[in-house]
Amino acid sequence: MTLFPHTDRESPEHAPVPTDSRSRRRRRGVLLVTIAALFTVGITAIPVPFAIEHPGPWWNTLANQTVFDDCSPTPTEDGTEPLIEISGTTTYPTTGALDLLTVCLEGSPEFIPNWFDVIQAYLSPSQSVIPFEYVYPKDQTEDERNQANAAQMVDSQAEAIAAAMTYLGYSVGEGATVVSTTAGMPADGVLMPDDLIVAVNDEPVLSIDELRAAVMASGSSQPLTVTLIRDEQTLTETLTPANKEGTAVIGVLGQTAYDYPFDVSIHLNDVGGPSAGLMFALGIIDKVTPGNMTQGKKFAGTGTIDAAGNVGPIGGIRLKMYSAQAAGATFFLSPADNCDEVVGNVPTGIQVFSVATIQEAVTAVTTASSGDAAAMAKLPTCQ
C-alpha cells in the first residue's frame, strides 16, 4: 500500500477538514437545535391568561333541538323535542331554517390554555383570543357567571316572545316583576321577590325598562310611590331613590312581566346570553303566520331584541358567521350596529343583510327567500 503524505505545496482551500473538528461542529448544531426545540415546547406549554372563542353549535328555531357534543358546530344526532313549542293558537307548517348561533369559550381561570393553543387561535380567522379580565371579572365566581348567563337567556326568550307578539299586533306588557333587591338600598325590605310593579307615582309601568325610566325621572330628592300586586292584593309602597353616580336607583333586580295571548315554550338547554332573541322571535312569527317565510331556504342570524322589536348588537359576530357557514346557511342576518365587525370578515358562500328591527328582519327573510334579485338588491347590507 502506498501512502501520499501532505506537503506544504498543497493549496489550503483543498485541505481536508480534520475529523474531530467536523464532529464538534455537528454536535454543536444538534445541541442548538435541541435547545431551541425544547425552549419552544416549554414556552408553548406555559399557561396564559387568555380565553379562546370559536364557532359553536347552531339550532334551527323551526325544527327540533339538535344534539351536539363538546361544543362542536357539527351535530351528532337529530333531536326529538321542538325548539319552539306553541299552543293555544293556530300554527302552520314551516320549511327551511332560521338558525340561532352560538360561540364557545374555551379556557377559564380554573382551566388555562397554553401559548400553543392561544397562538393557533390568534392566527385563525374563525377563532379569537380574549383576555380573562374581559370575560371573567375577578369579583364574580363561576357559579355567579353561569347564573347571570342563564338569566340573560331567560330574559332574552321572554323579550323575543313579546317582540313576536307585538309584531303580530298584540299588547303584552303587564309590569315589572321583582327578582331580588340589593341589601342596603331603598327597595331592600320594602319590595319582595315576585312583587309585580304596575305603576310609579300613579303612572302605569309595563316593563322593567319603564320602571327604571320612571325612577330616574322622579329623581333622588323626593319620595316616590310604587303600586304593586303581591299575593293577588294591590299595595302601595313609598320609598326615596338613592343617588348612584348621578342616577336615581332603588336597588331592584327585575324582569318584565308579560301577559301572552297564547303559550310559547322554548326548549334550549345549556346555552346562555341574550343574542338568540332575534331568531327566537322570527321562529315564533313564522310558525303562527300563514305561508312559508323562508320558502325552504336556510337563514341564520343573531341579535338581541326587546319587546318593541328593536334589534341590538352582540359579541362574537365574526365567529357566528363561521357557525352559520358550518350550518349551511346561505343568508345571514346581522344587527345593524355590528356591521363594522362584519365588513371584511364574511365567510365564503354567505350573503349578509343588516337589520335594526324585527320588521326589517321579516322583510329581509321574505324578500331573500323570494329569489327576486332586484328586490334583494334594495335590502340593507353591511358595506
C-alpha positions in Angstrom: 0.0 0.0 0.0 1.4 3.4 -0.9 0.9 6.5 1.3 0.8 10.0 -0.1 1.9 12.4 2.6 0.6 16.0 2.9 3.1 18.6 1.7 3.3 22.5 2.1 2.7 22.9 -1.6 -0.9 21.7 -1.3 -3.5 24.5 -1.6 -5.2 25.4 1.8 -8.7 25.6 0.4 -8.4 22.0 -0.7 -7.0 20.8 2.6 -9.2 18.1 4.3 -11.1 19.2 7.5 -9.9 17.2 10.5 -12.4 14.6 11.6 -12.6 15.8 15.2 -13.4 19.5 14.1 -16.2 18.3 11.8 -17.7 16.2 14.6 -17.6 19.1 17.1 -19.5 21.4 14.7 -22.1 18.7 14.1 -22.6 18.1 17.8 -22.9 21.9 18.4 -25.5 22.2 15.7 -27.6 19.3 17.0 -27.3 20.8 20.6 -28.5 24.2 19.4 -31.5 22.7 17.5 -32.4 20.6 20.5 -32.2 23.6 22.9 -34.4 25.6 20.5 -37.0 22.8 20.2 -37.1 22.3 24.0 -37.4 26.1 24.5 -40.3 26.3 22.0 -42.1 23.3 23.6 -41.5 24.7 27.1 -42.8 28.2 26.2 -45.9 26.9 24.3 -46.8 24.7 27.2 -46.9 27.6 29.7 -50.5 28.5 30.6 -51.5 32.1 29.7 -54.5 34.2 30.9 -56.5 34.2 27.7 -59.7 32.5 26.7 -60.3 31.2 23.2 -63.6 31.7 21.3 -64.6 29.5 18.4 -67.9 28.8 16.4 -70.3 26.7 18.5 -73.5 24.7 17.9 -76.4 26.1 16.0 -80.1 25.3 16.2 -83.0 25.8 13.7 -85.8 27.6 15.6 -88.3 26.0 13.1 -87.2 22.4 13.9 -86.3 20.1 16.8 -83.4 20.7 19.3 -80.5 19.0 17.5 -77.9 17.3 19.7 -74.2 18.5 19.7 -71.2 17.2 21.7 -68.4 19.1 23.3 -69.4 22.5 21.9 -68.8 21.3 18.3 -70.6 23.1 15.4 -71.2 19.6 13.9 -74.4 17.9 15.2 -74.2 14.3 16.3 -77.9 13.4 16.1 -81.4 14.9 15.5 -83.5 16.0 18.4 -87.0 14.8 19.2 -88.3 17.9 21.1 -89.4 21.1 19.2 -87.1 24.0 19.9 -90.2 26.3 19.9 -93.5 24.8 21.0 -96.7 26.8 20.6 -100.2 26.0 21.9 -103.4 28.0 22.2 -103.4 29.3 18.7 -103.2 28.0 15.1 -99.8 27.1 13.8 -98.7 26.4 10.3 -96.1 24.1 8.6 -92.6 25.5 8.1 -89.7 24.6 6.0 -86.1 25.8 5.6 -84.1 27.2 8.6 -83.9 30.2 10.9 -80.8 29.2 12.7 -79.7 30.7 16.0 -75.9 30.7 16.5 -73.5 30.3 19.4 -69.9 30.9 20.3 -68.0 28.5 22.5 -65.5 29.8 25.1 -62.5 27.6 26.0 -60.4 28.4 28.9 -61.1 29.9 32.3 -59.2 30.9 35.5 -59.6 27.2 36.5 -58.5 25.7 33.1 -56.0 28.0 31.5 -54.9 27.4 27.8 -51.2 27.3 26.8 -49.3 29.5 24.3 -49.6 27.0 21.5 -53.4 27.0 21.7 -53.5 30.8 22.0 -51.2 31.5 19.1 -53.0 29.0 16.9 -56.3 30.7 17.7 -54.9 34.1 17.1 -53.8 33.1 13.6 -57.2 31.6 12.7 -59.9 33.8 11.1 -62.6 31.6 12.7 -61.3 32.0 16.3 -60.4 34.8 18.6 -58.4 35.4 21.8 -59.8 37.4 24.7 -58.0 38.4 28.0 -59.6 36.7 31.0 -60.5 40.0 32.6 -62.9 40.8 29.8 -65.0 37.6 30.4 -64.2 36.6 33.9 -64.5 39.6 36.3 -62.4 38.9 39.4 -65.3 39.8 41.7 -67.6 37.1 40.2 -67.5 33.4 40.8 -68.0 30.7 38.1 -71.5 29.9 39.6 -72.4 33.6 39.5 -71.2 33.8 35.9 -73.3 30.8 34.9 -76.4 32.2 36.7 -76.0 35.5 35.0 -75.8 33.9 31.6 -78.8 31.7 32.3 -80.8 34.7 33.5 -79.9 36.6 30.3 -81.2 33.7 28.2 -84.4 33.6 30.2 -84.9 37.3 29.7 -84.0 37.0 26.0 -86.6 34.4 25.5 -89.3 36.5 27.2 -88.3 39.5 25.2 -88.3 37.5 22.0 -91.8 36.2 22.7 -93.0 39.7 23.5 -91.4 41.1 20.3 -93.2 38.4 18.2 -96.5 39.1 19.9 -96.1 42.9 19.4 -95.2 42.3 15.7 -98.4 40.2 15.4 -100.4 43.1 16.8 -100.9 42.0 20.5 -100.4 44.2 23.6 -98.5 42.1 26.1 -96.7 44.3 28.6 -98.0 43.8 32.2 -95.4 45.2 34.5 -92.1 44.6 36.2 -91.5 41.5 38.4 -89.1 41.9 41.3 -86.5 39.1 41.2 -84.4 40.4 44.2 -83.4 43.6 45.9 -79.9 44.9 46.8 -79.0 45.0 50.5 -78.9 48.5 52.0 -80.8 50.1 49.0 -84.2 51.8 49.3 -86.1 48.7 48.0 -84.5 46.4 50.5 -87.2 45.1 52.9 -89.9 47.1 51.1 -90.3 45.3 47.8 -90.3 41.5 47.8 -89.4 38.8 45.2 -92.3 38.1 42.8 -93.9 41.5 43.5 -95.5 42.8 40.3 -94.9 46.6 39.9 -97.6 48.1 37.8 -97.2 51.9 38.4 -94.8 54.5 39.7 -96.3 57.8 41.0 -99.6 56.5 39.6 -98.2 56.3 36.1 -98.5 52.8 34.6 -95.3 50.7 34.3 -95.4 47.9 31.7 -91.8 46.8 31.6 -88.5 46.8 33.6 -87.2 49.5 31.3 -90.2 51.7 32.1 -89.6 51.1 35.8 -86.0 52.3 35.5 -87.1 55.3 33.5 -89.8 56.2 36.0 -87.4 56.1 38.9 -84.8 58.1 37.1 -87.4 60.7 36.1 -88.6 61.0 39.8 -85.0 61.6 41.0 -83.4 61.1 44.4 -84.5 64.2 46.1 -88.1 63.2 46.9 -90.1 60.0 47.8 -92.0 58.1 45.1 -94.9 55.7 45.3 -94.8 52.2 43.9 -98.0 50.4 43.1 -97.6 46.6 43.1 -99.5 43.4 43.2 -98.5 40.9 45.9 -100.3 37.7 46.6 -103.2 38.9 44.4 -103.5 42.1 46.6 -102.8 45.6 45.3 -100.5 47.6 47.6 -98.8 51.0 47.6 -95.3 51.5 49.0 -93.3 54.7 49.4 -89.6 55.0 49.2 -86.9 57.5 48.2 -84.4 56.6 45.5 -80.7 56.7 46.2 -78.2 58.6 44.0 -75.7 56.3 42.4 -73.1 58.0 40.2 -75.7 60.7 39.3 -78.5 58.2 38.6 -81.6 57.6 40.8 -81.9 54.0 41.7 -84.0 51.9 44.2 -81.9 48.7 44.1 -84.2 46.3 42.3 -83.2 43.4 40.0 -86.2 42.6 38.0 -87.6 41.5 34.7 -90.5 42.4 32.5 -93.7 40.5 33.2 -95.8 39.7 30.1 -99.3 38.5 29.6 -99.2 36.5 26.3 -102.4 35.7 24.3 -101.1 32.1 23.7 -98.5 29.9 25.1 -94.9 29.7 23.8 -92.3 27.3 25.3 -88.6 27.5 24.2 -86.6 24.3 24.8 -82.9 25.1 24.7 -80.6 23.8 27.4 -77.0 24.8 28.4 -77.0 28.0 26.4 -76.6 31.4 28.0 -76.7 35.0 26.9 -79.2 37.3 25.1 -78.0 37.0 21.5 -80.6 34.5 20.2 -83.5 36.8 20.8 -83.9 37.9 17.1 -84.0 34.3 15.8 -86.4 33.2 18.5 -88.8 36.0 17.5 -88.6 35.1 13.8 -89.2 31.4 14.5 -92.4 32.2 16.5 -93.7 34.6 13.8 -93.1 32.0 11.1 -94.9 29.3 13.0 -98.1 31.3 13.7 -98.3 33.1 10.3 -99.9 31.5 7.2 -97.4 30.9 4.4 -93.8 29.9 4.5 -91.4 32.7 5.4 -88.2 31.0 4.3 -89.5 29.2 1.2 -87.3 26.3 2.2 -84.1 28.4 2.2 -81.5 28.4 5.0 -81.1 31.6 7.1 -79.0 32.2 10.1 -78.7 35.3 12.3 -78.0 36.8 15.6 -79.0 39.8 17.7 -80.7 40.8 20.9 -84.3 42.0 20.8 -86.6 43.9 23.1 -90.4 43.8 23.4 -90.7 46.7 20.9 -88.8 44.7 18.3 -85.6 46.7 18.3 -82.5 44.5 17.3 -79.3 45.2 19.3 -75.7 44.3 18.8 -74.0 41.2 20.2 -70.4 39.9 20.7 -68.5 37.4 18.6 -70.3 38.1 15.4 -67.4 37.2 13.2 -67.3 33.7 14.8 -71.1 33.4 14.5 -70.8 33.9 10.7 -68.5 30.9 10.6 -71.0 29.0 12.7 -73.6 30.0 10.1 -71.3 28.6 7.4 -71.0 25.3 9.3 -74.8 25.2 9.5 -75.0 25.5 5.7 -76.8 28.9 5.8 -77.0 31.0 2.6 -78.2 34.2 4.2 -77.1 35.8 7.5 -79.0 38.5 9.5 -76.7 40.9 11.3 -77.6 43.6 13.8 -77.0 47.0 12.1 -74.8 48.0 15.0 -72.4 45.1 14.3 -71.8 46.0 10.7 -68.3 47.4 11.3 -67.2 44.0 12.6 -68.9 42.2 9.7 -67.2 44.1 6.8 -64.2 42.2 5.6 -64.9 39.1 7.7 -67.8 37.4 5.8 -67.0 33.7 5.1 -67.4 32.3 1.6 -70.9 31.5 0.4 -72.9 33.7 2.8 -74.8 36.9 2.0 -75.3 39.3 4.9 -78.3 41.6 5.5 -78.3 44.4 8.1 -81.4 44.6 10.3 -82.3 47.1 13.1 -85.9 45.9 13.9 -88.0 42.7 13.7 -89.9 44.3 10.8 -86.7 44.7 8.8 -85.7 41.1 9.7 -89.0 39.7 8.5 -88.7 41.8 5.3 -85.1 40.5 4.7 -86.2 36.9 5.1 -89.3 37.1 2.9 -87.5 39.1 0.2 -84.4 36.9 0.1 -86.5 33.7 0.1 -88.5 35.0 -2.9 -85.3 35.0 -5.1 -86.2 38.4 -6.6 -82.7 39.8 -7.3 -84.0 43.4 -7.9 -85.8 43.4 -4.5 -82.8 41.8 -2.7 -80.5 44.5 -4.1 -82.6 47.1 -2.1 -82.2 45.3 1.2 -79.7 47.0 3.7 -76.3 45.3 3.9 -73.1 45.8 5.8 -71.0 47.8 3.4 
